[in-house]
């Protein structure tokens, strides 16, 4: 029996292996080859080659600029994003649970969520100075509304019968929140956190370009003064890789959280 099934199992295993381990590396290699081919047709000031970009990355790493920029940007993103979750999750649950609270705060949420963080860069510097507080506050601003809206949607999606059943069994408001609302809204919490993380990366670049001496956004902006286009490419690539790593770590952590609450991932 094993010999009869082996020919059919082997091709499937090979296809799974190729899909998991070969497709993405080959796609990246194809992109690098296309980049190299295009860079040979234009001036390096417009499109530096992969080799020139790699050389610039090594130079920036050796003098400590790249490492300090990564640490500074990552720290600002994590602090602002974390504060957005800490504030946004309970506020969103409260707004979803209480119609009165939702009607009080909804006009402000609906107004400010359409104002981009870059519009507040100047005010953040005036109010808080050019230090860390202004940049963290901008990331918090871009995070908190996304989390709040996802949590409101999660609470409103809960079947009203579950809430009435919990109340009929003697559960008070706090008990309903901890035993019904929070477990039921975990998928929305995860989605809001991932979306907010992506927006945090959008905000950090604009914030650091205007008011920062260290950071990936500041590195990209300073490249203009030295006409070093390859520095811009280094900053962009590192931002993408950093976001990829953060998202994978977040997916791993939230996957465990979802499985804990019985949600399929």
N, C-alpha and C positions, 0 to 999 in steps of 0.2 A: 504493500500500500504506500509506503514512504517513497518508493521509486516512482510510482505512478503520479504522485502529486508533486514531486520535486520540480519537474519541468515547468509547471504552472506557477509554483510559488516563487521560483528564482526570478523570473521576469518582473513580477510584482515587487519583490524586494529591491531589485535593481532600480525600478522606476521610483520607488519611495526614497531610496538613497539619493538618486540623482536630483529629485525634486527638493529634498531637504538640504543637501550639502553642495550641490553643483550649480543650480540655476542662478541663485543670487550672486555667488562669486563670478560666474561667467558674465552676468549682466554688468557687474561693476567693471570687470576687465574690458568689456566692450565699450563702456562709457569712457574709460581712461584712454583707450585707443582712439576713439572719436575726438576726445579732447586734444590728444597729441597731434592728430592729423590737422585739426583746425588751427592749432597754435603755430603750425609751420607755415600757414598761409597769411598770417597777420603779424603786425608789430607786437613784440612782447608787452609793450605798455598797455595794449588793449586786451591781450589774452596771453598771459604767461603759460609756458608749457608745464606739464606735471612735474618734470624734473626741476625746473626753476622754482616752482611752488614748494616742492619738497626741500630744496636747498634753503629757501627762505624760512620754512618751518624749523629746520634744524638750527639756523642762526638765531631765530627768536627763542628757541628752547635753550640753547647754550647760554645766552646772556640773561636768562631768567624771565624775559618779557612774556613769553607765551604761558609759562606755568603760573605766574602771578595773575595774568589776565583770566585764565581758566578758573582759578580759585576765587578771585574776586567776583566774577560773574555768577559762578555756581552758588556762592554764599548768598548773594543778593536774591537770586531766584528762589532758593530754598526757603529763605526767611520770609520773603513776601508771599510766596505761594502757601507756605505753612500757615501764616497768619490769616490768609484768605480762607483756608479750610476751617480753621478754628472758629472764625467769626461766621462764615457763610453757612456752614452746616446747621448749627442751632438756629440761626435766624431764618433760614429756609424752611426748616421743620416747623418753627413757630408760625411763620406766615402761611404755610400750607394747612396747618391744623386749625388756626384761628382766622375766621373770615374777617373779624374786626381788625385784627393786626394787619392782615393782608391789605385791606382797604386803606389803612393809614399809611403804610409804607410803599404800596405799589406805585403810586405816582413818582416817587423819588427813584425807585428801582428802574422803572420804565424810562425815565428821563436820562439818568446818568449812564445807563448801560449803552446808550447810543453815542455818548461823547467819548472819543478815543483818548487813551491815556496821554498821547503825545500833546494833546491840547492843554494838559495840566503841567507839562514839564516846567515851563517858566514859573508858574505859581508855586510848584513844589520847591523850586530853588529859592524863590523869594521867601516863602514861609518857613522852610526847614534848612535852607543853606545847601551848599553843593556837596555835603557829606553823604553818608550812607542812608540816612533817614529819607531823603528825598527819593532816592532810587527804589528803596524797599517799599515806600508808600505807593509809588506808581505801580509796582508789580502787585501789591495788595489790591489796589484799585481794579486792575484788569482781571484779577482772580475772583474776587468776592462775588461779583454779580453773576458770573457764570455758575458758581457753586450754588448760590441762592436760587436761581431759576431752576436748576436741575433738582434741587431738593423740594421746591414747591411742586414741581411736576410729579415727583415721586410720591409725595404725601397725597396729592389729589388723585393719584391712580389707585390708591388703596380702596378696596371695597368697603363701603359704609357699613355693611353688615358686620364686618370684623370689628369695627370700632364700637358699634352698638353692643355686640356680644361681649366685648371686653368690659364695657361700662356696666352691662347687666350682671356681670359676675363680680362686680364690686371694685373694679380697677379705677383708680383716680386718674386725673390728667397726667401726672408724672409717670404713673405705672403704665398708662397707655403709650406714652412716648417711648419708654425704655423697652417695652415688650412687644409693641406692635409697629409703631412708626419707624423706629431706627432699624430693626431687622428688615422691614419691608422695603426700605429706601436705600439699602446698601448698593444695589446696582446703579442707581441714579447718583449716589455719592461717588462711586468709582468713575462713572462717565464724566461727572463734573470736574473731578480732580484731574483727569487726563486732559480734558479740553482746556482747563485752566493752566495746566503746565505748558501746553503749546502756546497759549497767549502770553505767558510769562516771558518766553523767549522772544516774542515779537516786541515786547515792551522794553526789555533790558537793553536792546541795541540802541533804540532811540534815546533812552535815558542816559546811557553811558556816552553816547556821541556828544550830548550837550553838556553834561556836567560830570565828568569822571576823568581821572588821570590814568587809572588802571582798569582793565576790563576788555572783553572782546570787542564791544562796541567802540570803546576808546581806541583800541588797536586799529580797527577798520577806518576810523575817522582820521587818525594820525597818519595813516598811509597816504592820504591825500597830500599832506604837507611835504612828504618826501618823494612823491611820485613813484611809490612802490606798490604797483598793482598786485604783485604776488602776495604782499601782506594782506590785502583785502581778501584774496582767495584763501589764504591760510585762516583768517578769521571766520569766513563763511563756512569752510569745511569743518573747522573745530566746533562751531556752533551746531552744525548738523549732527556731528558725532556725539557731542555732549547731550543734545536733545534725544538722540537715539538711545544712549545709555540710560538716561533718566527715565525714558518711557518704558524701556525693558525692565528696569528695576521696579518701577511702579506697577507694571503689568504682573510681574511675578508676585509682588506683595499683595496686590488686590485680588489676584487669582486665588491665593490662599484664603483671603478674607471671604470671597464669594463662595468658595467650597465649604467654608465653615458654616455659612448660613444656607447651605443647600442649593445654591444657584449654579447651574451648569455653566462651565467655561470651556 
